[in-house]
């Protein structure tokens, strides 16, 4: 088994901005699928898919705590 590739840590504010831009671009129809949009913005598919389906950011989801 090979080594796992480490991901770069991106500040939360920059990550959230990329997610919001990706959502906007996808809704405008510039990419044919969520998967291709996520790849273009360097985001995980599951994150973009969840957010497009009404999921909240981690910060908003844990405000009550």
PDB file of N, CA, C and O in Angstrom:
ATOM      1  N   UNK A   1       0.839  -1.174   0.000  1.00  0.00           N
ATOM      2  CA  UNK A   1       0.000   0.000   0.000  1.00  0.00           C
ATOM      3  C   UNK A   1       0.887   1.240   0.000  1.00  0.00           C
ATOM      4  O   UNK A   1       1.877   1.296   0.728  1.00  0.00           O
ATOM      5  N   UNK A   2       0.537   2.226  -0.809  1.00  0.00           N
ATOM      6  CA  UNK A   2       1.328   3.436  -0.923  1.00  0.00           C
ATOM      7  C   UNK A   2       1.029   4.445   0.165  1.00  0.00           C
ATOM      8  O   UNK A   2       0.148   4.249   1.002  1.00  0.00           O
ATOM      9  N   UNK A   3       1.766   5.501   0.134  1.00  0.00           N
ATOM     10  CA  UNK A   3       1.576   6.562   1.115  1.00  0.00           C
ATOM     11  C   UNK A   3       0.381   7.419   0.739  1.00  0.00           C
ATOM     12  O   UNK A   3       0.038   7.567  -0.434  1.00  0.00           O
ATOM     13  N   UNK A   4      -0.240   7.975   1.761  1.00  0.00           N
ATOM     14  CA  UNK A   4      -1.348   8.888   1.523  1.00  0.00           C
ATOM     15  C   UNK A   4      -0.809  10.266   1.185  1.00  0.00           C
ATOM     16  O   UNK A   4       0.217  10.696   1.712  1.00  0.00           O
ATOM     17  N   UNK A   5      -1.504  10.934   0.315  1.00  0.00           N
ATOM     18  CA  UNK A   5      -1.110  12.264  -0.104  1.00  0.00           C
ATOM     19  C   UNK A   5      -1.645  13.281   0.899  1.00  0.00           C
ATOM     20  O   UNK A   5      -2.836  13.274   1.210  1.00  0.00           O
ATOM     21  N   UNK A   6      -0.794  14.139   1.399  1.00  0.00           N
ATOM     22  CA  UNK A   6      -1.251  15.137   2.350  1.00  0.00           C
ATOM     23  C   UNK A   6      -1.881  16.312   1.610  1.00  0.00           C
ATOM     24  O   UNK A   6      -1.382  16.758   0.577  1.00  0.00           O
ATOM     25  N   UNK A   7      -2.988  16.801   2.165  1.00  0.00           N
ATOM     26  CA  UNK A   7      -3.654  17.960   1.580  1.00  0.00           C
ATOM     27  C   UNK A   7      -3.125  19.225   2.221  1.00  0.00           C
ATOM     28  O   UNK A   7      -2.759  19.238   3.396  1.00  0.00           O
ATOM     29  N   UNK A   8      -3.090  20.287   1.435  1.00  0.00           N
ATOM     30  CA  UNK A   8      -2.698  21.572   1.985  1.00  0.00           C
ATOM     31  C   UNK A   8      -3.825  22.101   2.860  1.00  0.00           C
ATOM     32  O   UNK A   8      -5.001  21.959   2.525  1.00  0.00           O
ATOM     33  N   UNK A   9      -3.467  22.699   3.957  1.00  0.00           N
ATOM     34  CA  UNK A   9      -4.456  23.303   4.833  1.00  0.00           C
ATOM     35  C   UNK A   9      -4.738  24.713   4.324  1.00  0.00           C
ATOM     36  O   UNK A   9      -3.837  25.548   4.251  1.00  0.00           O
ATOM     37  N   UNK A  10      -5.981  24.963   3.979  1.00  0.00           N
ATOM     38  CA  UNK A  10      -6.398  26.269   3.474  1.00  0.00           C
ATOM     39  C   UNK A  10      -7.183  26.946   4.587  1.00  0.00           C
ATOM     40  O   UNK A  10      -8.040  26.315   5.206  1.00  0.00           O
ATOM     41  N   UNK A  11      -6.906  28.226   4.853  1.00  0.00           N
ATOM     42  CA  UNK A  11      -7.687  28.926   5.881  1.00  0.00           C
ATOM     43  C   UNK A  11      -9.192  28.823   5.601  1.00  0.00           C
ATOM     44  O   UNK A  11      -9.628  28.848   4.450  1.00  0.00           O
ATOM     45  N   UNK A  12      -9.971  28.709   6.680  1.00  0.00           N
ATOM     46  CA  UNK A  12     -11.411  28.487   6.568  1.00  0.00           C
ATOM     47  C   UNK A  12     -12.097  29.561   5.727  1.00  0.00           C
ATOM     48  O   UNK A  12     -13.001  29.247   4.952  1.00  0.00           O
ATOM     49  N   UNK A  13     -11.690  30.806   5.864  1.00  0.00           N
ATOM     50  CA  UNK A  13     -12.327  31.899   5.115  1.00  0.00           C
ATOM     51  C   UNK A  13     -12.099  31.725   3.604  1.00  0.00           C
ATOM     52  O   UNK A  13     -13.018  31.931   2.810  1.00  0.00           O
ATOM     53  N   UNK A  14     -10.892  31.351   3.215  1.00  0.00           N
ATOM     54  CA  UNK A  14     -10.597  31.145   1.798  1.00  0.00           C
ATOM     55  C   UNK A  14     -11.345  29.930   1.263  1.00  0.00           C
ATOM     56  O   UNK A  14     -11.834  29.941   0.134  1.00  0.00           O
ATOM     57  N   UNK A  15     -11.431  28.898   2.068  1.00  0.00           N
ATOM     58  CA  UNK A  15     -12.137  27.684   1.648  1.00  0.00           C
ATOM     59  C   UNK A  15     -13.619  27.980   1.435  1.00  0.00           C
ATOM     60  O   UNK A  15     -14.212  27.548   0.447  1.00  0.00           O
ATOM     61  N   UNK A  16     -14.203  28.713   2.363  1.00  0.00           N
ATOM     62  CA  UNK A  16     -15.616  29.071   2.256  1.00  0.00           C
ATOM     63  C   UNK A  16     -15.863  29.925   1.013  1.00  0.00           C
ATOM     64  O   UNK A  16     -16.872  29.748   0.330  1.00  0.00           O
ATOM     65  N   UNK A  17     -14.964  30.833   0.721  1.00  0.00           N
ATOM     66  CA  UNK A  17     -15.088  31.678  -0.467  1.00  0.00           C
ATOM     67  C   UNK A  17     -15.048  30.830  -1.740  1.00  0.00           C
ATOM     68  O   UNK A  17     -15.827  31.062  -2.664  1.00  0.00           O
ATOM     69  N   UNK A  18     -14.137  29.841  -1.792  1.00  0.00           N
ATOM     70  CA  UNK A  18     -14.073  28.957  -2.961  1.00  0.00           C
ATOM     71  C   UNK A  18     -15.338  28.147  -3.116  1.00  0.00           C
ATOM     72  O   UNK A  18     -15.806  27.934  -4.234  1.00  0.00           O
ATOM     73  N   UNK A  19     -15.900  27.690  -2.008  1.00  0.00           N
ATOM     74  CA  UNK A  19     -17.142  26.917  -2.062  1.00  0.00           C
ATOM     75  C   UNK A  19     -18.273  27.782  -2.599  1.00  0.00           C
ATOM     76  O   UNK A  19     -19.040  27.334  -3.451  1.00  0.00           O
ATOM     77  N   UNK A  20     -18.388  29.006  -2.119  1.00  0.00           N
ATOM     78  CA  UNK A  20     -19.448  29.907  -2.573  1.00  0.00           C
ATOM     79  C   UNK A  20     -19.307  30.234  -4.063  1.00  0.00           C
ATOM     80  O   UNK A  20     -20.300  30.289  -4.788  1.00  0.00           O
ATOM     81  N   UNK A  21     -18.078  30.449  -4.507  1.00  0.00           N
ATOM     82  CA  UNK A  21     -17.848  30.707  -5.944  1.00  0.00           C
ATOM     83  C   UNK A  21     -18.217  29.489  -6.785  1.00  0.00           C
ATOM     84  O   UNK A  21     -18.832  29.622  -7.843  1.00  0.00           O
ATOM     85  N   UNK A  22     -17.841  28.309  -6.312  1.00  0.00           N
ATOM     86  CA  UNK A  22     -18.152  27.077  -7.040  1.00  0.00           C
ATOM     87  C   UNK A  22     -19.665  26.879  -7.150  1.00  0.00           C
ATOM     88  O   UNK A  22     -20.161  26.478  -8.203  1.00  0.00           O
ATOM     89  N   UNK A  23     -20.396  27.155  -6.074  1.00  0.00           N
ATOM     90  CA  UNK A  23     -21.852  27.034  -6.094  1.00  0.00           C
ATOM     91  C   UNK A  23     -22.441  27.998  -7.116  1.00  0.00           C
ATOM     92  O   UNK A  23     -23.309  27.621  -7.904  1.00  0.00           O
ATOM     93  N   UNK A  24     -21.974  29.225  -7.101  1.00  0.00           N
ATOM     94  CA  UNK A  24     -22.474  30.230  -8.044  1.00  0.00           C
ATOM     95  C   UNK A  24     -22.202  29.828  -9.493  1.00  0.00           C
ATOM     96  O   UNK A  24     -23.089  29.919 -10.341  1.00  0.00           O
ATOM     97  N   UNK A  25     -20.984  29.388  -9.775  1.00  0.00           N
ATOM     98  CA  UNK A  25     -20.607  28.990 -11.133  1.00  0.00           C
ATOM     99  C   UNK A  25     -21.426  27.786 -11.593  1.00  0.00           C
ATOM    100  O   UNK A  25     -21.872  27.736 -12.739  1.00  0.00           O
ATOM    101  N   UNK A  26     -21.622  26.814 -10.697  1.00  0.00           N
ATOM    102  CA  UNK A  26     -22.414  25.635 -11.055  1.00  0.00           C
ATOM    103  C   UNK A  26     -23.856  26.030 -11.367  1.00  0.00           C
ATOM    104  O   UNK A  26     -24.436  25.549 -12.341  1.00  0.00           O
ATOM    105  N   UNK A  27     -24.433  26.898 -10.548  1.00  0.00           N
ATOM    106  CA  UNK A  27     -25.809  27.316 -10.756  1.00  0.00           C
ATOM    107  C   UNK A  27     -25.978  28.131 -12.040  1.00  0.00           C
ATOM    108  O   UNK A  27     -27.062  28.157 -12.622  1.00  0.00           O
ATOM    109  N   UNK A  28     -24.917  28.788 -12.477  1.00  0.00           N
ATOM    110  CA  UNK A  28     -24.953  29.523 -13.738  1.00  0.00           C
ATOM    111  C   UNK A  28     -24.810  28.600 -14.941  1.00  0.00           C
ATOM    112  O   UNK A  28     -25.021  29.027 -16.077  1.00  0.00           O
ATOM    113  N   UNK A  29     -24.459  27.357 -14.707  1.00  0.00           N
ATOM    114  CA  UNK A  29     -24.366  26.367 -15.774  1.00  0.00           C
ATOM    115  C   UNK A  29     -23.053  26.342 -16.519  1.00  0.00           C
ATOM    116  O   UNK A  29     -23.000  25.848 -17.645  1.00  0.00           O
ATOM    117  N   UNK A  30     -21.983  26.863 -15.922  1.00  0.00           N
ATOM    118  CA  UNK A  30     -20.690  26.893 -16.606  1.00  0.00           C
ATOM    119  C   UNK A  30     -20.001  25.528 -16.640  1.00  0.00           C
ATOM    120  O   UNK A  30     -19.127  25.295 -17.475  1.00  0.00           O
ATOM    121  N   UNK A  31     -20.393  24.626 -15.735  1.00  0.00           N
ATOM    122  CA  UNK A  31     -19.863  23.269 -15.727  1.00  0.00           C
ATOM    123  C   UNK A  31     -21.033  22.297 -15.804  1.00  0.00           C
ATOM    124  O   UNK A  31     -22.090  22.564 -15.231  1.00  0.00           O
ATOM    125  N   UNK A  32     -20.869  21.184 -16.496  1.00  0.00           N
ATOM    126  CA  UNK A  32     -21.991  20.259 -16.688  1.00  0.00           C
ATOM    127  C   UNK A  32     -22.339  19.411 -15.466  1.00  0.00           C
ATOM    128  O   UNK A  32     -23.440  18.864 -15.394  1.00  0.00           O
ATOM    129  N   UNK A  33     -21.425  19.293 -14.509  1.00  0.00           N
ATOM    130  CA  UNK A  33     -21.702  18.436 -13.359  1.00  0.00           C
ATOM    131  C   UNK A  33     -21.068  19.003 -12.095  1.00  0.00           C
ATOM    132  O   UNK A  33     -20.161  19.834 -12.149  1.00  0.00           O
ATOM    133  N   UNK A  34     -21.563  18.538 -10.973  1.00  0.00           N
ATOM    134  CA  UNK A  34     -21.006  18.944  -9.685  1.00  0.00           C
ATOM    135  C   UNK A  34     -19.573  18.444  -9.574  1.00  0.00           C
ATOM    136  O   UNK A  34     -18.696  19.145  -9.069  1.00  0.00           O
ATOM    137  N   UNK A  35     -19.347  17.231 -10.048  1.00  0.00           N
ATOM    138  CA  UNK A  35     -18.008  16.635  -9.968  1.00  0.00           C
ATOM    139  C   UNK A  35     -16.969  17.464 -10.727  1.00  0.00           C
ATOM    140  O   UNK A  35     -15.863  17.675 -10.229  1.00  0.00           O
ATOM    141  N   UNK A  36     -17.317  17.930 -11.921  1.00  0.00           N
ATOM    142  CA  UNK A  36     -16.371  18.738 -12.703  1.00  0.00           C
ATOM    143  C   UNK A  36     -16.172  20.117 -12.085  1.00  0.00           C
ATOM    144  O   UNK A  36     -15.074  20.671 -12.138  1.00  0.00           O
ATOM    145  N   UNK A  37     -17.227  20.668 -11.502  1.00  0.00           N
ATOM    146  CA  UNK A  37     -17.117  21.960 -10.828  1.00  0.00           C
ATOM    147  C   UNK A  37     -16.192  21.829  -9.626  1.00  0.00           C
ATOM    148  O   UNK A  37     -15.319  22.672  -9.415  1.00  0.00           O
ATOM    149  N   UNK A  38     -16.380  20.783  -8.843  1.00  0.00           N
ATOM    150  CA  UNK A  38     -15.544  20.559  -7.668  1.00  0.00           C
ATOM    151  C   UNK A  38     -14.075  20.400  -8.063  1.00  0.00           C
ATOM    152  O   UNK A  38     -13.190  20.950  -7.408  1.00  0.00           O
ATOM    153  N   UNK A  39     -13.823  19.658  -9.118  1.00  0.00           N
ATOM    154  CA  UNK A  39     -12.444  19.458  -9.582  1.00  0.00           C
ATOM    155  C   UNK A  39     -11.821  20.773 -10.044  1.00  0.00           C
ATOM    156  O   UNK A  39     -10.644  21.024  -9.788  1.00  0.00           O
ATOM    157  N   UNK A  40     -12.598  21.612 -10.721  1.00  0.00           N
ATOM    158  CA  UNK A  40     -12.092  22.884 -11.221  1.00  0.00           C
ATOM    159  C   UNK A  40     -11.716  23.834 -10.085  1.00  0.00           C
ATOM    160  O   UNK A  40     -10.798  24.641 -10.228  1.00  0.00           O
ATOM    161  N   UNK A  41     -12.415  23.741  -8.967  1.00  0.00           N
ATOM    162  CA  UNK A  41     -12.157  24.623  -7.837  1.00  0.00           C
ATOM    163  C   UNK A  41     -11.297  23.967  -6.760  1.00  0.00           C
ATOM    164  O   UNK A  41     -11.003  24.588  -5.740  1.00  0.00           O
ATOM    165  N   UNK A  42     -10.897  22.727  -6.978  1.00  0.00           N
ATOM    166  CA  UNK A  42     -10.043  22.034  -6.020  1.00  0.00           C
ATOM    167  C   UNK A  42     -10.753  21.697  -4.725  1.00  0.00           C
ATOM    168  O   UNK A  42     -10.155  21.747  -3.650  1.00  0.00           O
ATOM    169  N   UNK A  43     -12.036  21.352  -4.826  1.00  0.00           N
ATOM    170  CA  UNK A  43     -12.844  21.015  -3.657  1.00  0.00           C
ATOM    171  C   UNK A  43     -13.245  19.545  -3.702  1.00  0.00           C
ATOM    172  O   UNK A  43     -13.318  18.955  -4.780  1.00  0.00           O
ATOM    173  N   UNK A  44     -13.505  18.951  -2.545  1.00  0.00           N
ATOM    174  CA  UNK A  44     -14.034  17.585  -2.549  1.00  0.00           C
ATOM    175  C   UNK A  44     -15.453  17.571  -3.115  1.00  0.00           C
ATOM    176  O   UNK A  44     -16.251  18.462  -2.823  1.00  0.00           O
ATOM    177  N   UNK A  45     -15.760  16.570  -3.914  1.00  0.00           N
ATOM    178  CA  UNK A  45     -17.096  16.441  -4.504  1.00  0.00           C
ATOM    179  C   UNK A  45     -18.170  16.405  -3.430  1.00  0.00           C
ATOM    180  O   UNK A  45     -19.207  17.055  -3.562  1.00  0.00           O
ATOM    181  N   UNK A  46     -17.925  15.645  -2.366  1.00  0.00           N
ATOM    182  CA  UNK A  46     -18.941  15.479  -1.324  1.00  0.00           C
ATOM    183  C   UNK A  46     -19.277  16.803  -0.644  1.00  0.00           C
ATOM    184  O   UNK A  46     -20.433  17.040  -0.293  1.00  0.00           O
ATOM    185  N   UNK A  47     -18.291  17.657  -0.457  1.00  0.00           N
ATOM    186  CA  UNK A  47     -18.530  18.954   0.169  1.00  0.00           C
ATOM    187  C   UNK A  47     -19.438  19.803  -0.703  1.00  0.00           C
ATOM    188  O   UNK A  47     -20.421  20.368  -0.223  1.00  0.00           O
ATOM    189  N   UNK A  48     -19.108  19.891  -1.979  1.00  0.00           N
ATOM    190  CA  UNK A  48     -19.903  20.719  -2.887  1.00  0.00           C
ATOM    191  C   UNK A  48     -21.311  20.141  -3.049  1.00  0.00           C
ATOM    192  O   UNK A  48     -22.286  20.891  -3.079  1.00  0.00           O
ATOM    193  N   UNK A  49     -21.419  18.838  -3.153  1.00  0.00           N
ATOM    194  CA  UNK A  49     -22.722  18.188  -3.300  1.00  0.00           C
ATOM    195  C   UNK A  49     -23.605  18.462  -2.076  1.00  0.00           C
ATOM    196  O   UNK A  49     -24.784  18.789  -2.212  1.00  0.00           O
ATOM    197  N   UNK A  50     -23.026  18.325  -0.895  1.00  0.00           N
ATOM    198  CA  UNK A  50     -23.774  18.547   0.341  1.00  0.00           C
ATOM    199  C   UNK A  50     -24.223  19.990   0.455  1.00  0.00           C
ATOM    200  O   UNK A  50     -25.354  20.256   0.862  1.00  0.00           O
ATOM    201  N   UNK A  51     -23.357  20.924   0.101  1.00  0.00           N
ATOM    202  CA  UNK A  51     -23.710  22.339   0.216  1.00  0.00           C
ATOM    203  C   UNK A  51     -24.773  22.733  -0.801  1.00  0.00           C
ATOM    204  O   UNK A  51     -25.628  23.568  -0.507  1.00  0.00           O
ATOM    205  N   UNK A  52     -24.732  22.148  -1.985  1.00  0.00           N
ATOM    206  CA  UNK A  52     -25.763  22.428  -2.988  1.00  0.00           C
ATOM    207  C   UNK A  52     -27.123  21.877  -2.559  1.00  0.00           C
ATOM    208  O   UNK A  52     -28.163  22.379  -2.986  1.00  0.00           O
ATOM    209  N   UNK A  53     -27.111  20.853  -1.720  1.00  0.00           N
ATOM    210  CA  UNK A  53     -28.353  20.267  -1.221  1.00  0.00           C
ATOM    211  C   UNK A  53     -28.790  20.862   0.105  1.00  0.00           C
ATOM    212  O   UNK A  53     -29.607  20.264   0.806  1.00  0.00           O
ATOM    213  N   UNK A  54     -28.270  22.015   0.461  1.00  0.00           N
ATOM    214  CA  UNK A  54     -28.730  22.727   1.643  1.00  0.00           C
ATOM    215  C   UNK A  54     -27.921  22.523   2.907  1.00  0.00           C
ATOM    216  O   UNK A  54     -28.317  23.002   3.970  1.00  0.00           O
ATOM    217  N   UNK A  55     -26.816  21.838   2.826  1.00  0.00           N
ATOM    218  CA  UNK A  55     -25.972  21.633   4.001  1.00  0.00           C
ATOM    219  C   UNK A  55     -25.313  22.929   4.432  1.00  0.00           C
ATOM    220  O   UNK A  55     -25.094  23.825   3.618  1.00  0.00           O
ATOM    221  N   UNK A  56     -25.000  23.023   5.711  1.00  0.00           N
ATOM    222  CA  UNK A  56     -24.370  24.222   6.249  1.00  0.00           C
ATOM    223  C   UNK A  56     -22.860  24.037   6.342  1.00  0.00           C
ATOM    224  O   UNK A  56     -22.344  22.920   6.292  1.00  0.00           O
ATOM    225  N   UNK A  57     -22.169  25.165   6.478  1.00  0.00           N
ATOM    226  CA  UNK A  57     -20.735  25.097   6.699  1.00  0.00           C
ATOM    227  C   UNK A  57     -20.482  24.551   8.092  1.00  0.00           C
ATOM    228  O   UNK A  57     -21.386  24.545   8.928  1.00  0.00           O
ATOM    229  N   UNK A  58     -19.276  24.096   8.351  1.00  0.00           N
ATOM    230  CA  UNK A  58     -18.953  23.544   9.666  1.00  0.00           C
ATOM    231  C   UNK A  58     -19.108  24.590  10.753  1.00  0.00           C
ATOM    232  O   UNK A  58     -19.555  24.281  11.858  1.00  0.00           O
ATOM    233  N   UNK A  59     -18.744  25.811  10.450  1.00  0.00           N
ATOM    234  CA  UNK A  59     -18.847  26.889  11.432  1.00  0.00           C
ATOM    235  C   UNK A  59     -20.307  27.128  11.806  1.00  0.00           C
ATOM    236  O   UNK A  59     -20.635  27.213  12.990  1.00  0.00           O
ATOM    237  N   UNK A  60     -21.178  27.238  10.820  1.00  0.00           N
ATOM    238  CA  UNK A  60     -22.599  27.481  11.079  1.00  0.00           C
ATOM    239  C   UNK A  60     -23.260  26.294  11.755  1.00  0.00           C
ATOM    240  O   UNK A  60     -24.128  26.472  12.608  1.00  0.00           O
ATOM    241  N   UNK A  61     -22.866  25.100  11.390  1.00  0.00           N
ATOM    242  CA  UNK A  61     -23.482  23.902  11.938  1.00  0.00           C
ATOM    243  C   UNK A  61     -23.168  23.726  13.431  1.00  0.00           C
ATOM    244  O   UNK A  61     -23.936  23.087  14.150  1.00  0.00           O
ATOM    245  N   UNK A  62     -22.059  24.283  13.894  1.00  0.00           N
ATOM    246  CA  UNK A  62     -21.633  24.086  15.283  1.00  0.00           C
ATOM    247  C   UNK A  62     -21.769  25.338  16.136  1.00  0.00           C
ATOM    248  O   UNK A  62     -21.187  25.413  17.218  1.00  0.00           O
ATOM    249  N   UNK A  63     -22.520  26.312  15.670  1.00  0.00           N
ATOM    250  CA  UNK A  63     -22.694  27.556  16.429  1.00  0.00           C
ATOM    251  C   UNK A  63     -23.309  27.288  17.805  1.00  0.00           C
ATOM    252  O   UNK A  63     -22.900  27.914  18.782  1.00  0.00           O
ATOM    253  N   UNK A  64     -24.256  26.398  17.905  1.00  0.00           N
ATOM    254  CA  UNK A  64     -24.931  26.124  19.174  1.00  0.00           C
ATOM    255  C   UNK A  64     -23.990  25.538  20.224  1.00  0.00           C
ATOM    256  O   UNK A  64     -24.274  25.616  21.419  1.00  0.00           O
ATOM    257  N   UNK A  65     -22.899  24.967  19.801  1.00  0.00           N
ATOM    258  CA  UNK A  65     -21.975  24.367  20.751  1.00  0.00           C
ATOM    259  C   UNK A  65     -21.128  25.449  21.352  1.00  0.00           C
ATOM    260  O   UNK A  65     -20.269  25.168  22.189  1.00  0.00           O
TER     261      UNK A  65
END
